[in-house]
Structure formats: C-alpha cells, structure tokens
Amino acid sequence: MLFRHPKLLYALFALLIPIIIHLFKLRKFKKVAFTNVDLLEKVKLQSRKSAQLKKWLILLSRLALLACIIIAFAKPYLPASSTEEKPDHYIIYLDNSHSMQAQGSKGELLQRAIQDLIPVLQETENFSFFTNNDTWENTSLTDIQNELLKIDYTNEQLPPNQVILKSKQLGKGFKKPALISISDFQEKSLDYTPILNDSKGIIHLKPINKDNIAIDSVWIDAEKNQELKIALSNRGNQKQTSLSIFNEDELLGRSTIDFETNTVIKTITLPKNKAIEGVATINDKGLTYDNHYYFSINPTSLSKVISIGTTNQAFLSKIYTSDSFVFSTMLPNALNFAELTKANTIILNEVESIEKSLENLLIQFLKNDGNLIVIPSKNSSKTLIDTIKNISGVFLGKLEKGNKKITSINFSHPSYKGVFTKSIDNFQYPEVKTSRSINTSDVLLRFEDNQAFLGAQNRVFVFSSSLQLENGNFLNSPLVVPTFFKLGIKDSENQPLSYTIGKSNEYVLPITLEQDQVIQLKGKDETFIPLQQTYTEHVKINTTELPKKSGNYRISDMQQNAIEDFSVSYNYDTAESNLTYAKIPESNNIFQSVPDYFSQAKAGFQTTDLWKWFIIFALIFILIEILLLKFLK
C-alpha cells in the first residue's frame, strides 16, 4: 500500500497524547472515611476492574478512529499491476480495407470495431485516429463521432511500415504515446513484423465465415468479337452462385454457375454493334465489394493506316482490311499532308529518303500519339537513318549480310497483348538474309543471336531489315499478321473493358474537344476531373488516386453535357477477395476484440484508492465507542 500524501502520516504521533494521559492517571482521588466496609471490599474490587476495561476499550476505539481519519487524509492506494508507465496519448489505427467486410460473430468486422471503440473513446481525453485513407490528429470523440460512423471501405492499403511511420508522426510531442492496431491482418504478402513490434495493443479481428466468390475479370474474346468472357473464382466451400449481366437496366443474360473447380469462365453473347455500359453481378454470402464488375464497350471508329512507299504494298492491304481499317497508300513524291495528320498509323515502307517537310510532320504526328512503323530498304540512305534517329532515338546500323532466324517473341509486350493465349517456342522460325543492328531495349521480336529484329521507342516501331521476299520469308510467317494488325490499331481500340482503382491508368478517348473544353468523369456517386492531354483527334486520360468508387463513368464536360456516347469503367482490385490471414504469434498484447484490450489495459494501469475504506472504518469505530458507552456497565 502506498500513500499520495505520506507526510500526513506524521500526525499519527499525536495518538501518543491520549495514551500518556491514560497511563499517568492525572485525576486525583479524595479519601472518605466509612465504617464497616469489609463486606463491600469484594464488590469494590470487581467494579474497579470493569471500569478499567471499559476505559481501555474506549481508548482503543478512539485511537483507531483517529488513526483511520489520519490515514484517509493521506490517501492510501494500491499501485497498478502493470510495471509500465501509463500512455499519455493513444494512437489508433483502424484497417478499413475491403476484407474487413467479412462477417464476425457480431456483424461486419469494421462496423463492429467502430461500435466497440465509441464507448471506450468516451473515457479518453484526446487521441489520434487514422485509417488507410483518413487521419484525425489529437482529437476527441465529440469532434469526430459522426466521421467515425461514416468510415467506409477503401481499396487503399497502408503497408505496415507506413502504419508505423504515420503513428510516429502523430505521436510527436507526447512523452508516452501508444499505438493500437486494429485489423484482420489478411495475408497479402505483407510483413506485419513492424506493427507487431511497435504496437502496444494488437486487436486481431477474425471472421466466422471465410467463404467468398468473386468476379475476377471480364473481357471480349479476341477471335469471337461478340462473346463476353467472365472469370469467377471460388475461395471457399460454396458450390453455386447466380450470375447476371446488365446493360444499364437491361438484362443481357442470366446464368447459374456451378463450381466444379475453383475457377469458372462463363461466356455471354453480346448484341451486335451496340455500345454497352455494363455490369456483371453475382449473389454471394461472403464479401460484397467483389460481387459487381463494371465494364464499358464504346462505339468504335475504324483505324486509319497510311503506307508511304513504292514497293510491295499488297501484303499490307491484305492485313488492313476494310472491316477494321481505313487503309491507303501514298508515293513519297505525292504526299497528302492533310490526310497524313488524320492517320492513326503511318508506315514508311522501304522509302530510301525523307524530305524535311515530312520529317517535321512526323515529329508532330508522334507528339499527337500516332504510331510510326519503319521498314528500311537495302538502299536506305544516311539521311533516312539520321531522320529516324532524330525522330525516335533509334539508330540503324550498317547493313550486314548473313542469314538470321527470328526465334524469340516478347509475349509480354503491350503490342502483343491478347494475341497469344500461351507462350510459343517451337514455331517455324522465319529468317532474313540481311539486317541492321537496332539500339533499343524495347524489343518485340529477336534474332537467334538475341539482336532485335523489331524494336520500339517513343511510339516508333523499327524493323532491322527489308521485308521483301528476296530478303527473307517473314511475310510468309504467321507472325506478320498479328504484328502489323496490332501496330495498326489505334490506342482506343486496344483499351481494356475496365480499369483498376488505385493503379496508374492511361487511356485514349477518340473524341475531339473544342478550345478550352475540359473532360470530367461522372459516375453514380462520384464526379471528378482527371488529368488529361488534348490532341487533334483524341484525348489522353490518366487516373491514379481517383475515382474512389467502382462503377461506370460517363464522359461529359464541365457543364454536364455528354461528349459523344462514351463511358469508362473502374473496378476494385480483387486482391482481398481471398480470405486467408497471416499467422500472428500469440502474445500478451494480442486481443480478439476492442473491449478485451481496453478493459485489460485499464485494469493494468489503474490504481486502487483505499481512503474510502478508512472512512468506513472510522465510522465503524465511532459506532463501537457509542455501544461501549451505552451498554458496557
């Protein structure tokens, strides 16, 4: 037992005064003569002993009364059970990622944690609070209670080291800040060691149901343009779900999905030549954020390809057919510059030299995000080579003789995206008889000696040799069609059906804006202005942090006027759909719920005051004295 005012205990020495008075019997007795008292001697002795006992008992009760009062004023207490100093500021991290939608024993993990925090924070003076996307510094429950109740799920996820860094910033200026981390600690290739080491309290929330079905991706079949593919994954024991496809409010298809394997791909036939602002939905008892997948199919315009050259244009006309392209050819000495500026792709097909006017046009053409394909001839002049270097930075070396086989395909290159279903390494290798070296690290096709056959830089695609049949058989190879086809399609045609929130997304809208016209993306719950660059025939859009909500977003201007019939779709990353969790080692600072931690922490840091008990004891001794005086004769 300890005392808050121990100096008051010196007053206990005052208890010696009544003891001294009692011992020395300062009262004086007067003798009175009385006859014949022999018979009373025994009674007198007995009465004197009873009086002495009564006096001693009253003395002890009064001493105990005074001692209890003195000790009560000294404020005795029992120290806290924890040997650590009590925190002077709590910093609370609450994980609000999508996996916290999982159901716990009392509802969704995130909402239950918020409800449990509110009564606890009422007893805390000031604290700091942060989630994956919001921060409240040195605040109180009164100030942020409404904001706490409105906390929503986010696609963002703070890495553990960022959680610690942020907590240290919020804890500056305090002597003993304490970090409390509340999360489900989902397994996402994250190292939670920093949080485990630096948190005073770890509240590990666990779901009761780990089953979940998610829509992973949606795409158009490259070979069958009208077929929509939907990939679903089953992470649990559910065997069935229903899938519905909508174009806005119009139902395009509905199906029951039976999971014989963990992954199922469903095919839906789409209506012909129709713009679609779609969403795929499923019914699932697990997480809800991954039950919707938004996608957009916009009206398309044909890509315009122009080939400049005098030789061998026939193979290009067979590739760039009228159903997908507007293809035309021009002679080097009869160029239509107005038409060239409208092209999506320009091919320099074995021209031997370039005029300065064409060079200037190509520079501006590339600035407007056009594609330039260069097929050199055996007789390409130094002027042409210098021009290509000036335009793109790609340098063509001297012509070298010797047969070389084309043996390697860069399957991961964006230009080949969706072309090959799998890597192929045993195809019939085409070969060329002469070639030039290309100094670029971005290579689509390689020779057997690892030199580039087709390289790229700054939207300029350069072959290392002539494609004439007399120089090789590349034109007879299966590679020629997908290569030229993909390089000829404008960027807006290569775009996916949707984009992932939180990642860097860049895409092209084939629309023409008026001067000072600004694009905004308008969704059901959110409208924002993206980073944008305006060109003659299109607009390039770049988004990273926005939007925050998944959905279909219409293209409009600042006056809410729709710009043509275009929409863009955004979806959440489904990385958290797999409800597996990190193995958190058992420790004294790990708890299963918010009340568990704070009740134990409060008990550990709380002292027990005893002064009230001593006041009660004092009252008891007063009662004892009254009883002695009244009943003890």
Disulfide bonds with the S-S distance in Angstrom:
none
